[in-house]
Amino acid sequence: MKLVAVMLAIALTACGAGGTEDVWEDPDGVLFRIESEGGFAPVEWLLRRGPVYTLMTDGRLISEGVVIAIFPGPLVPPYQVTMLTEGETTQIREMIERMGLPGMTHEIDDSAANFVADATTETIVYRDANGTHRYSVYALGLTEDRPSSEATRVLAELRSILDEIAATRESSPYTPERVRVLAGAAVINSEFEDLRPWPLSDTELSGWDELNDTWSCRAFEGEVLDLFTDATETTTWTNPTPGADDLTLLVEGANALVIGLDVAWRVTAFNRAAERLTGRRREDVLGRDWFDT
């Protein structure tokens, strides 16, 4: 059985395994993006993870919006756009200078690795006339009581400012110009059966890029999301390849842990966030007594 996961991509890394070429929607319009990478999470969750924040030069801040903690959740996770004031944009540009980001190629602060395990790495990617500049920090904000560099302190401050703006400021829905689709093995949840015809014009999955032994990938224009507006993470789609298994198209955008139990305490729902946070696989816990898992 296979699943296909749809991930919104504001600034998309090439689908090919190990690809490093950045495909920016508008190279002249993006000031920076902040990405969260690694951590204790299933590989499929890491592959579909989009940028945490993308700040455009016109002051638009693009981020993932609020996800309702329901199961099955919507296939397409909501992204939102929030406008920064001119003063806030100027302040952030000054913070980039304080970090020394324009003078970096790619520098990494992994000093927290001696104190924290299985944390994520936060990376800010900045572009100017001289090219692309990256600064990465492992376990950002988790070792505030320990000495850190000025660049790390400023990045933590910047992330805090953006978190506050995204959480409290009025925003509007955002639709990306490009998305990428990941296809891999899946376990279909019979409790929420929803079988539909294959929605894409691309009917030859063998032409997709192979990311590893399990996952394949292909980029699409943003309009492809219109095909999935009422689909959920458990929707099953007929495989376009004759004689092949059915597929599920899925967006695991919810960061909320969702676990469903019946009256006998058997597990009936276990979303990807639950897998990520508990380290257990969905197929290993569905149908089992909760107290035995």
N, C-alpha and C positions, 0 to 999 in steps of 0.2 A: 504494500500500500504506500502511496506517496502523499505528500502535502506540498502546497505551494504557498510561500509566505510573501506578502507584498509589503515592501518597506518604502516609506517616503524618503526621498533623497533630495536634500536641498543643494548640497554640493556632493556629487556622487563620485566615489572611487570606482575605477574601472572594474567590471565584473570579473575579469580573469583572475585566477588564483595568484595571489602575490602581486596583483596590479597596484601600481603606485601613482599612476597618472590621474590627476584630479580633473574632473569635468565640471567646471563651474557654470551655473546658469548664466551669469553675467559677470565675467572676470573683472570688469571695471566697476561693478556695482557692489561687490562684496568687500566689506572691511575686514571681517574675520569670522571664524567659526570656532566653537568650542566643542570638542568631541570627548566622549567617555568610552574608554576601551578596556578590554580585559576584565579581570575580576573572576569570582567564582560563579560561573554561569554556563549553561549549555552552549555548545558551539553555534547552534542555529540562532540563539538569542544574540550572540555577538555579531554574527554575520548580518543580521537585519537591523542592527542598531544604527539609527540616524544621528545627525548632529544634535547636541543638546541645545545649542544656540547658534544662530547665524545672524550677524548684524550687517545690514546693508548700509552703504554710505549715505543714503537718504534718511537714515534714522529708523528704518523698519527692523524690528527684532522678531525673528521667527523662531518659534519653539513649539514643543509638543504641548497640546492643551490638556484639559481635564478629561480623564477617562472614567466613566461610570463603572463601579465595581460590581458588574453583573456577569453571569456566565450563562450562555455563551455571549461574549462581547462582540461589538461590531468588528467587521473585517478590517476596515480602514481606520486607523487611529487619527484623532483630530489634531491638526497642527493649527497654530494661531499666529497672528501677526500683531505686534504691539508697537505703537509709535513712540520713539524717544524724543525728548525736546532737544533743541539745538544745544542748550547748555549741557545736557547729559551726554550727548555725542562728543562734545568738546572735552568733557571730563574724561571720557573713556579713551579718547585719542591721547590725552596726556598720560593716562595710566599705561598705555602701550609703550610710550616713550620711557616712562619710569622703569618698566620691565626690561628695557633694552632689547625689545623684540625685533626692531628693524635691523639690528646688528647681528642677529642670530641666523644660523642655517637650521639646525635642529639640535637643541640642547635638552638634556634630561636631568631632572632632580629625582633620584630614586633613593634618597637618604632615608626615607621612612620604611624602606624594605626591611631594615633591621628590627623594626618594632611592630609592623602590621603585615598580616598575611592575607592573600586573596582579595586585595582591594583593587579598585579600578585606577586607571591612569587617565588624568585629565590633560588634554592637549589643546592649546590654542594655536590656530593656523591663521597667519596674517599675511596679506599680500600687498605689495607696493610696487613701484617702478623697478625695484631691484630684484624682484622675484618673490618666492614664498618663504616664510619664516615660521618655524615651529618651536614651541616650548612645551615640554611635557613634565608633569609632576605626578608621581605615584602617591596614592593615598592623600590627595589634597584635602586639607582641613581636618585630618584625623590625628595629627600630631602637633596641634597648635602650641602645646606646652614645651616643645623642643625648638632649638634654634633652626632657622631656615633662611634661605637667601632672600634678598629684596624682591627678586622676580617672582618667587613663590608666594611671598606675602601679598604682593600686588595682584597676582592671579586669583588668590583666594578672595581678596576684597572685591575684585571685578565679578567673580562668580556670584558672590553674595548680593551685589547690587543688581545683577541681572535676574537672580532668583526673586528678589523683592518686586522688581518691575513686572515680571511675567505673572506673578501671583496676585498682584493687587491692581494693576492698571487695566483699563478697559481694552479689550482686544476684539479682533474679528477673525473669522475662519480664513485659513490660508490653503491654497491648492498649489502644489509644486508643479514645475514644468516637466520633471522627470521622476520616475519611480523605477525601482528594480524588483523583479520577481524572483524569489528563491524557490526551488523545487527539491524536495527531499522525502525521505521515508516518513510515514505517519501512522498513527493508530486512530481509527475512526471511532468516535463516541456514539454508540448506538442509541443512547438516551436522547440525543438531539439530532436525529436523522434529517437531512435536508439535501436531497440529491438534485443537481441541476445540470443542464447541458454545458459543455465546455464553452466559455464565453469569449475566448481570444481567437483572432484570425490566424495566429501562429499555431499550426497543428503539428509541427515537427519538433518535439522537445529535444531530439538528439542534436539539434543545432545550437543549443544553449551552451554557455561556458561552464565548464566543470570547475567547481571551487575545491572539492575534495572527493572522497569516495562516495559521499552521501548527497551532497548538495550541488545543484546547478543554478545558473543565474542568467537573466536577460534583462536589459534595460528597455523601458517603454516610455512613450510620451505620457504626460500627466493625465490626458483625457481617458486613459485606460481605467482610471478610478471610477468613472461614470458607470462602468459595468458592474460594480460591486457595492453600490450604495446601500442596498438592503441586505447584503450578505453578512454572515456572522463567522466567527472563528471556527465553527464546526460545520460550515456548509461544505458539502461534497460535490465535486464536479466530475463529470464523465471524462475519462482520459481520451484525448483525441487520437491516440495511437491505437489502431485496431488490435483487439486481443489483450490490451494492457489493463492494469488495475486502474480503478478510479483515483481521482486526486481530490485533495482538499485545498482550497485557497484560503489562506489564513493570514491575518495580521495580528500579531501578539503585541499590541501597543500598550496594553494595560500593565502598569507597574504595580497594581494592587494584587495582593495574594488572594486568589479565589479558590476555596475548597468547599465542595458540596457534600453533604451527608444525608442519607435517608434515615427513616425512623429506627433502623437497626444499626445505625452508626457505620454503614458501609459508605465508602467514598464513591460519589457519583459525578463529581466534577473536580478537576485539578488542572488549573491553567498553567501557562508557561512561567508566569511570575512565581507560582507556587513551586514549580520545578527549580527555578533559579534560586529561590530563597531557602529551600529545604535540601537541595541536592538530590532529590528523588525524582525518578522518571514517572511520567503520567501512567504509562502502561503497567508499571510495577505496583501502583497503588489503587487504580480504579477497580471497584468491586470488592476490595478488601476491607476488613474491619479496621476502623481508624486507629484503634488502640493497639493494633498489631503492626502498624506501619512505622 
